[in-house]
Amino acid sequence: MAEAVVNVARRVNATVEEGKDHLDLSNCKLISFPEGVFKVLSSVSENIRVITLADNEMKAISSKFFSTFTQLRELDLHGNVLSKLPDSLEEMRHLTSINLANNKFSEFPEKLTQIATLERINLEGNNITEMPVDKLSAMPALKWLNVLSNPLDVNTQAALTSLLKFDILSQKES
């Protein structure tokens, strides 16, 4: 555990000291975003464009995360145990890419459809059976959607296949 804390501290300090626009806290055994990191990054949070929290053990992500990192463009949360996202996600006015692959979502996080700038959504390897196809088709910037390895029902699969507006990776009917 101590090694994980040191690893997080080292990465956060490097982001601050080197003025980086990205923060990589992947593979840090995190169960939540560390409260202390908000304080350390407060002076540079507006500069951070990319955050990777992949391959941790996160069950939830706080509203404070999204209200702190308001300029975020890319968020990688793949390989966690997330099953929902906070309502404050819709406040992400600059987010273009979100990776939620290999989590525990059983429902499509509909707050994603309210982010006008979102171009890429990766939900591969979850437990989603239905998708809000109408809302997805109305997203102005969406170019790519990955829903491979989800138990999508036949109607959802057919509706997604009929959408030609953006690239969709989903199971092909056999």
C-alpha positions in Angstrom: 0.0 0.0 0.0 2.8 2.4 0.9 4.4 1.8 -2.5 1.1 2.7 -4.2 0.9 6.0 -2.3 4.5 6.9 -3.2 3.8 6.1 -6.8 0.7 8.4 -6.9 2.6 11.2 -5.1 5.6 10.9 -7.5 3.3 11.1 -10.6 1.2 14.0 -9.3 4.4 15.9 -8.3 5.8 15.4 -11.8 2.7 16.7 -13.4 2.8 19.9 -11.2 6.6 20.5 -11.4 6.9 19.8 -15.1 3.7 21.7 -16.0 2.3 18.7 -17.8 -1.1 18.7 -19.3 -1.8 15.1 -18.5 -1.9 13.0 -15.3 -1.4 9.2 -15.4 -2.5 7.4 -12.3 -3.1 4.0 -14.0 -2.2 0.8 -12.2 -2.0 2.6 -8.8 -4.5 0.3 -6.9 -6.8 3.3 -6.4 -10.3 2.7 -5.1 -11.2 6.4 -5.5 -9.5 9.6 -6.7 -7.3 10.6 -3.7 -8.7 13.7 -1.9 -5.2 15.0 -1.3 -4.5 15.1 -5.1 -7.2 17.7 -5.5 -5.3 20.0 -3.2 -1.9 19.4 -4.8 -3.3 19.9 -8.3 -5.4 22.9 -7.5 -3.0 25.4 -9.0 -2.6 23.5 -12.3 -6.1 21.7 -12.6 -7.1 24.2 -15.4 -4.1 23.1 -17.5 -4.8 19.3 -17.3 -6.3 18.0 -20.5 -5.8 14.2 -20.2 -6.3 12.0 -17.1 -5.7 8.2 -17.1 -7.1 6.3 -14.2 -7.0 2.9 -16.0 -6.6 -0.5 -14.4 -7.3 0.6 -10.8 -10.1 -0.6 -8.5 -12.3 2.5 -8.6 -16.0 1.8 -7.8 -17.0 5.5 -8.1 -15.8 8.8 -9.3 -16.8 11.9 -7.4 -18.6 15.0 -8.6 -15.6 17.0 -7.3 -13.4 15.3 -9.9 -15.5 16.8 -12.8 -15.8 20.2 -11.2 -12.1 20.4 -10.6 -10.8 19.3 -14.0 -13.1 21.5 -16.1 -10.7 21.6 -19.1 -10.4 17.9 -19.5 -10.4 16.6 -23.1 -9.7 12.9 -22.6 -10.6 10.6 -19.7 -9.5 7.0 -19.5 -11.2 4.9 -16.8 -11.0 1.5 -18.4 -10.3 -1.6 -16.3 -12.0 -0.4 -13.1 -15.3 -1.5 -11.4 -17.4 1.6 -12.2 -21.2 1.0 -12.6 -22.3 4.7 -12.9 -21.0 8.2 -13.3 -22.0 11.3 -11.4 -24.5 13.8 -12.8 -21.8 16.5 -12.8 -20.2 14.6 -15.8 -22.5 16.6 -18.1 -20.6 19.8 -17.1 -17.5 18.6 -19.0 -17.7 21.2 -21.8 -14.4 20.2 -23.5 -14.4 16.4 -23.2 -13.8 14.7 -26.6 -13.0 11.1 -25.5 -14.0 8.8 -22.7 -12.8 5.2 -22.2 -15.1 3.2 -19.9 -14.2 -0.2 -21.3 -14.1 -3.3 -19.0 -16.0 -1.8 -16.1 -19.4 -2.9 -14.6 -21.9 -0.7 -16.4 -25.2 -2.5 -16.9 -26.9 0.7 -18.3 -25.5 3.2 -20.8 -24.4 6.3 -18.8 -26.9 8.7 -20.5 -25.2 11.8 -19.1 -22.6 11.2 -21.9 -25.2 12.1 -24.5 -25.4 15.6 -23.0 -21.7 16.4 -23.7 -21.8 18.2 -27.1 -18.0 17.9 -27.6 -17.8 14.1 -27.1 -16.3 12.4 -30.2 -15.3 9.0 -28.9 -17.0 6.6 -26.4 -15.5 3.2 -25.5 -17.8 1.0 -23.5 -16.4 -2.4 -24.6 -16.6 -5.2 -22.1 -19.5 -4.0 -19.9 -22.9 -5.5 -19.3 -25.0 -3.1 -21.3 -28.2 -4.5 -22.9 -29.8 -1.3 -24.3 -28.5 2.0 -25.8 -30.2 5.3 -26.1 -29.9 5.2 -29.9 -32.0 8.4 -30.5 -29.9 10.4 -28.1 -26.6 9.0 -29.5 -27.7 9.9 -33.0 -28.4 13.4 -31.9 -24.9 13.9 -30.5 -23.3 16.6 -32.7 -19.6 15.6 -32.4 -19.8 11.8 -31.9 -17.7 9.9 -34.5 -16.8 6.6 -32.8 -18.6 4.3 -30.4 -17.3 0.9 -29.2 -19.9 -1.4 -27.6 -18.2 -4.7 -28.4 -18.6 -7.5 -25.8 -21.8 -6.2 -24.3 -25.0 -8.3 -24.2 -26.9 -5.8 -26.4 -30.5 -6.9 -27.2 -31.4 -7.6 -30.8 -33.5 -4.4 -31.2 -30.6 -2.3 -29.9 -28.2 -4.1 -32.1 -30.4 -3.4 -35.2 -30.9 0.2 -34.3 -27.2 0.8 -33.9 -26.4 -0.9 -37.2 -28.8 1.5 -38.9 -26.9 4.5 -37.7 -24.3 5.5 -40.3 -23.5 8.9 -38.8 -20.5 7.6 -36.9 -18.3 4.4 -36.6 -19.8 1.8 -34.4 -17.9 -1.2 -33.2 -20.5 -3.8 -32.0 -21.2 -7.5 -32.5 -22.1 -8.5 -36.0 -25.1 -10.7 -36.3 -24.2 -14.2 -37.3 
